[in-house]
Amino acid sequence: MNRLVASILALAVGVAACSPPAPGPTRVTAEKTPEREIKIAMIAKSSSNPFFLTCRTGAEAAAKEIGAKEGLRITIDWRTPPEEDGQVQAQRLAQAVNEGAAAVMLAPSDGGKLIGAIADAEAKGVPVLTFDADIPESKRFAFVGSDNYEMGYKIGEELVRICDGKGTVALLCGNQNAPNLAIRRKGTEDALKKAPGMRIAGVFYNPETPQDAAAEVLRVSKSRPEVDAWAFIGGWPLFTTTLLTDIDPARVRVVSADALPPQLEYVERGVVPVLVAQRSYDFGYQGVRVCVDKVLGKDPADPVQKTDLTLVTRENLRDWAKDLKAWGFADVPAKYLE
């Protein structure tokens, strides 16, 4: 009898174990679709040049906004050398490709040293976009930036205007091997040659740091006292305050490229009456957009995408300062935002 009871109990336990659980609240686990990760390597000319830090700001903003909209995780892998060096850029481009970059944004310092590295990247299926400076003969798939000839021409044209068509001009041209600066210089020279009263005293190159550029301007000014006008093909010397006191605007006229926060006081004081400004933030923003489209299989309708230029003078200085602030610049002087 005890054995029979034990058997019945064992059978009941077994049935209970096999029976489905009593109905309860249903829990549905929604599995989130994994985001696709797109890593874009960004190799500008120099991490010490505030112009390229603006490009980075635009790229990171685009990565965040486009990623949120498209359900992508876009990261900007900043691989810019501290100073200009085309060979280092080529090495970093190769490293980015080997370490899984989906695309590369490159502002080339030396076209000759980068053509091969761009070709190698493309051969491995990694598209390369150039920005700021282009190498159209390379395998890059697109370019985003200013029309450098137009920019140079505007610098020369504005210098002719503020000099009333007469002057002895020195050109400060940065890196001699930079393709964009060579084109920009040509535009400036062409504009100056249209004014018979303007004479080009010389073309001077410099390391693209504020201190080196300002030192070159002072050196030439001392050795060539006849120079009474300057065309700054890049804004490097105006990223320091040195020339605020060392250039006499009553005697020397200056027109410069770019219009970043440190340059604005030069306009306010009349030391540099006109800045020809690039929308550097847009270089980064638009570059990321084009790269993401390319990675997703969409080629740009136009591989050469030109951004706008703006003449910054005392009249629109505050409007331009507000644009810079909106782009994320933390060093825009408060007096220009009132």
TAPE-V72246 format. One record per residue. N is the residue number from 1. PSI is psi in whole degrees, 0 to 359 (NA if undefined). OMEGA is omega as a letter, one per 20 degrees, with the letter a starting at -180 (NA if undefined). Layout:
# TAPE-V72246
n=[N	N]
psi=[PSI	PSI]
omega=[OMEGA	OMEGA]
This chain:
# TAPE-V72246
n=[1	2	3	4	5	6	7	8	9	10	11	12	13	14	15	16	17	18	19	20	21	22	23	24	25	26	27	28	29	30	31	32	33	34	35	36	37	38	39	40	41	42	43	44	45	46	47	48	49	50	51	52	53	54	55	56	57	58	59	60	61	62	63	64	65	66	67	68	69	70	71	72	73	74	75	76	77	78	79	80	81	82	83	84	85	86	87	88	89	90	91	92	93	94	95	96	97	98	99	100	101	102	103	104	105	106	107	108	109	110	111	112	113	114	115	116	117	118	119	120	121	122	123	124	125	126	127	128	129	130	131	132	133	134	135	136	137	138	139	140	141	142	143	144	145	146	147	148	149	150	151	152	153	154	155	156	157	158	159	160	161	162	163	164	165	166	167	168	169	170	171	172	173	174	175	176	177	178	179	180	181	182	183	184	185	186	187	188	189	190	191	192	193	194	195	196	197	198	199	200	201	202	203	204	205	206	207	208	209	210	211	212	213	214	215	216	217	218	219	220	221	222	223	224	225	226	227	228	229	230	231	232	233	234	235	236	237	238	239	240	241	242	243	244	245	246	247	248	249	250	251	252	253	254	255	256	257	258	259	260	261	262	263	264	265	266	267	268	269	270	271	272	273	274	275	276	277	278	279	280	281	282	283	284	285	286	287	288	289	290	291	292	293	294	295	296	297	298	299	300	301	302	303	304	305	306	307	308	309	310	311	312	313	314	315	316	317	318	319	320	321	322	323	324	325	326	327	328	329	330	331	332	333	334	335	336	337	338]
psi=[316	325	321	316	318	321	317	318	319	319	319	319	319	317	319	322	329	347	148	151	157	145	139	187	133	130	118	120	114	116	123	132	127	138	143	131	131	115	122	116	137	117	96	186	314	127	351	355	115	336	316	338	329	318	319	318	315	320	317	325	317	319	317	313	313	322	315	322	322	0	38	154	102	125	143	116	96	114	30	132	157	326	163	129	105	325	319	320	317	318	318	328	313	319	318	318	314	337	18	18	138	335	163	134	124	127	95	134	332	104	319	328	354	346	314	318	323	317	319	319	313	322	334	9	16	109	144	128	133	147	157	302	139	154	80	336	357	184	14	148	343	163	138	127	187	161	102	327	314	320	313	320	319	323	312	318	315	326	319	318	311	344	3	34	9	130	162	115	137	140	124	117	8	223	121	336	358	121	323	324	328	318	318	317	317	317	317	314	319	319	319	324	342	347	108	335	358	129	132	115	333	163	129	134	158	150	140	60	152	317	315	319	314	321	323	321	316	322	312	319	324	319	340	72	343	345	119	15	145	138	111	108	335	159	14	311	345	2	359	160	1	312	354	326	344	358	128	106	344	339	326	127	141	136	137	154	157	161	67	165	316	341	344	327	331	324	314	318	352	8	322	96	333	132	133	104	135	152	75	326	320	332	311	316	307	325	318	318	316	320	317	316	317	316	326	5	12	115	147	143	324	118	344	111	108	138	165	158	149	131	118	121	182	328	323	18	315	324	318	320	322	324	315	318	318	333	356	7	126	350	21	121	134	330	337	358	1	NA]
omega=[r	r	a	a	a	r	a	r	r	r	a	r	a	r	a	a	a	a	r	r	r	a	r	a	a	r	r	r	a	r	r	r	a	r	r	a	r	r	r	r	a	a	r	a	a	r	r	a	a	r	a	r	r	r	r	r	r	a	a	r	r	r	a	a	a	r	r	a	a	a	a	r	a	r	r	a	a	a	a	r	a	r	a	r	a	a	r	r	r	r	a	r	r	r	a	r	a	a	r	r	r	r	a	r	a	r	a	r	a	a	a	a	a	a	a	a	r	r	r	r	r	r	r	r	r	a	a	r	r	r	a	r	a	r	a	a	a	r	r	a	a	r	r	r	r	r	a	r	r	a	r	a	r	r	r	a	r	r	r	a	a	r	a	r	a	r	r	a	r	r	r	a	r	a	a	a	a	a	a	a	r	r	a	r	r	r	r	a	a	r	a	a	r	r	a	a	r	r	r	a	a	r	a	a	a	r	a	r	a	a	a	a	r	r	r	r	a	r	a	a	r	a	a	a	r	a	r	r	r	r	r	a	r	a	a	a	a	r	r	a	a	a	r	a	a	r	r	a	r	a	a	r	a	r	a	r	r	a	r	a	a	a	a	a	r	r	a	a	r	r	r	a	a	r	r	a	r	r	a	r	a	r	a	a	a	r	r	a	a	r	r	r	a	r	a	r	a	r	r	r	r	a	r	a	a	r	a	r	r	r	a	r	r	a	a	a	a	r	r	r	r	r	r	r	r	r	r	r	r	a	r	a	a	a	r	a	a	NA]
